[in-house]
Amino acid sequence: MVQAHGCVYSVMLAIGRINRMLQQEMEPVTFSESGGIRYLHFGSELIQGAMRIRDPNEIYLEYNQQMMAWLLFLETKPGMRVAQLGLGTGALTKFTHQYCPAVKSTVVELNPAVIVSARTMFSVPDDDRRLETLQADAKQFVKNRQYRNAFDAVQVDLYDAICDGPAASTLEFYKGCYEILRSPGVLTVNLFSRHKSFDINLQNICEAFDNRVLLFPESHDCNVVAIAFKGPHLEAEWRDVSARAKLIREQTDLPTNKWVAGISRENARQESKLSI
């Protein structure tokens, strides 16, 4: 979730019919476009996701790009699974589907209109052997013993129309995220830094993950991505992490050149080397 900016105009198109057809007691899904960017809204000016129309597979928003930071710490390989809690415009889904062919993604989204709009307005592919979309509540999903130790990475971006902090933020929820991760495993979470929910969520993530949490610097849209780790202690020279970041940038065009310096500066006792 980011704050809307600039002059946008509404492009309701078929989504009004979608919302009426689904007849769900959930936020209405609406769109706007400006400067070649299409935005997703939940009935307000607050932006829930964005896509560059001429390059739909690009991850446009900076915090969305940072949600892929698990790639710094985990090598993709056959059998790897990623859970994406909250679909939005499907930026993470599309990126993983294109650049991580060995990975199977499980997307969890409660609002069926978001699933329909992602496919019709934001170029998200239909489900196949590498993509599974579940209409489900993420808070219940992480409690399901079927998914215990099932995922190598979990990405959490759960906001509703009010955007009064993440829609799932309890200690129980983050403990559930821990339980569905394999070891080693990495969680990335989008937090809204300039809100009272930030400290609550960060405290709960730290407790659930035994204080093994790193933060990205705040992005221009006031989002902060947290990275949490499960498994053996991780220790590495930052130059080695930078080499990994360079490889990811060459393969995917993600702006990873800024990540390592930002993470090492932002987090205490991480200046000389990564140790968590």
N, C-alpha and C positions, 0 to 999 in steps of 0.2 A: 504494500500500500504506500502511495506517495501522494503528496498534495498536488492538485491540478494546477497547471500554470499555462499562461498564454491564452490566446483566444481560440476556442474550439467550437465546432458546430456539431449538432447532434445528427447521427446517422442511424435512425431507429431501424430502417429496413424491415427485415422479417422478424426481428427479435420480439416485437410486440405480440405477434402471433405465437411465437415460441412460448413466451411467458404465460399467455392465456391458455395455450394448449396444455401445458404442464400442470397448471392450476395448483401450484405448490405455495404454501405459506412461507415463502422465502423472499429474499431481496430481489427486486426486478433487475434484470440484466440489461444494461444500456451501453451505448458506444458513443464516441466522438472521434473526430479526425482533425488533425492540424499539421501542416508542414510535412505531409507524407507519413505521419505516424497515426496509427489507429489505437485508441485507448479503450479499455474496459472499465465500466463503472457499475456499481450496484445502486442505481437510482439516485446518485448524488454526484457532485463534482470531484469527489475523491477518486484518484486513479488506482485501480486494482491490478493493472497490467498494461503493457504496451507492445506494439509490434511495428517495425518499419515495413510498410506495405511492399516496397520493392525488394526486400530481403527478409522474408517471413521467418527464416530459420536463425537469424541473428538474435542473440540475447541483447535486447536494446537497453534495458535499465541496468544501472551499475550494480545495484544490490542483487539483482537476479544473476548477474555474472558471477558475483562472489559466492552465491549459493552453490556453485560448482567447485568450490575450493577443496572438496574431498578428493578431487583428482590429484592434488599435490601430494597426498599421503597414501593413496591406494592405486595400485596398478589394475587397470581393467583387464579382465580375463574371462574366458567362458565360464558360465555358471554364476557370475556376479549378478546380484540383484540390488536394485535401488527402489526405495519407496518415496514417492512425492506426495506429501500431505497438503492438499490445496492445489487445484489445477490452474486457476486464473486464465491467462491467455495461452498457457501451455508452452511458455518459453523454455523451461527446463526439459519438458517432455520432448519437444522437437529437437533440442540440442543433443540430448542423450541418444535419441533415436538415430540421429545423423552421424554423430562423431564417436559413439561408443557402441559399435555393432555387437560386441560380446555381451552387453549388459541387457538384462530384462528389467523393464520399469513397471512398477505397480503404482498407479495414480489413484489417490483417494480424494473424492470430491462429493460433498453432500448435496449441492444444488444441481439438479439435472439440467437446468437452463445454462449453467456454466459449461457443462460438458457439451451440450449442443452448440453453443456459441463458439467454443474453442475449435470445434471441427468445421463450422460453417463460416466463421468470421476471422479465425486466426490460424488456419491451415494446419491444425493438429491432425496427424494421420489417424485413421481408424485402427482399432486394436488388431494386433497380429501376434505372432509367436514371441515378439520382443516387447510388446506393449499390452498391458492389462489395465483397464479403467474400471474402477469400482465406485458406484454411487453409494457412499457410506459415510458415517460420522467418524472422523479421524480419532476422536476421543475413545470411541468404542473399538476402532480398528487396532489401536496399540494395546488394548486389553486382551485381544483374541489370542489364545494360546497357540492357535494354528500358525501364527506368524512369529513365535518365539525364536530368536536367533536366526531369522530368515533373511535379513538384509545386510549388505555391506555398507550401505550409506542410506541415510534418511534425510530428506529435505523438508523443512516445515515452513510454510508461508500461509498462515490461516488468519484472514481478516474478514470481518463482515462489513455491512454498509456503514455502521456507526464508527468503525475503526477505533474503538475504545480499547486499544491494545489488542494483542493476538486473541483470537476466539478460543484458543486452547492454551492455558498458561499455568495450570496447577502443577504441583509437585508430582501428583499421581500421573498426570499426562506425560511429563518428561521421564518419569521412571518407566512408563510404558514404552517410550521411544528407546530408552536404554535396553529394555528387554527384547525388543524386536531386532536389535542390531546383533550381528555376529561379532566375533572378536578375531582380529581387530576390526573396528567399525568407526564410522565418522558421521556425526550429526551436524547439519547446518540449519540455522534458524534465523529468520528475518524478524528483527525487533525494531520498534519505533522508538528512537532514542529520546526524543523530547516529550516524553509522556510518563506519567507515574507508573505505568505498567512495566517500564524498562527494568527497574530495580527488582521488581517482584519476579519477573521472568528470569532474569539473570541469576538471582538467588536460587530459584528452583532448578534451573539447568545445572548450576554448580553443585547443588546437593545431590541431584540424580546422577551426575557424572563424576563425583568425587573430586570436584574442583579442577577437573582436567578440561578447561575451557579457555579458548582464545577468542579475541574480538578483532574484527576489522575496524579501522578508523571509520567514523561516521561519514556516510556519503552525502552528497549535496542535497539529497532529498530527505535527510534526517533519519535514514534507515541505518541500522547497525546489524551486521551479520555475525552471529556467534558460531564458533566451531567447537564441538565437543567430541571427546575421544573415549572409546571403549577398547580395552585390551591391554597388551603389554606396554610398559613405559616406552615412550618415543623420544629418541635423542638423535639429533642430526645437525651437522654444520649448515648454517644458512646458505653457504655457497652451493651445497648439494641440493637444497630445496630450490634455490634460484635456478640451478641447471634443469631441474624438473619443470619449473615454471616456464622456462624458455622453450622447452620441448612442447609443452601444452600449447603455448602461444603459436608456435610454428605449425602445429597440427590443426588448431581450431580457431585461431585469431582472437581468442579470449585475451583481454589486456592484462595478462598475468604479470607483466613486468613491474606493475605497481604493488602487487600483492605482498611479496616477501618483505620489502622495506616497511610497508604499512603495518603488517602484523608484528614484526620485530620491535617496532617503535611503540606500538600501542599497548603492549602487554609487559607487565613487570617481570623481571628476571629472564627475559627472552632476548635481551639485546645481543649477547655474544653468540649464542647458539640456541636452536630449538630444543627444549627439554620439558616434556609434559607427560 
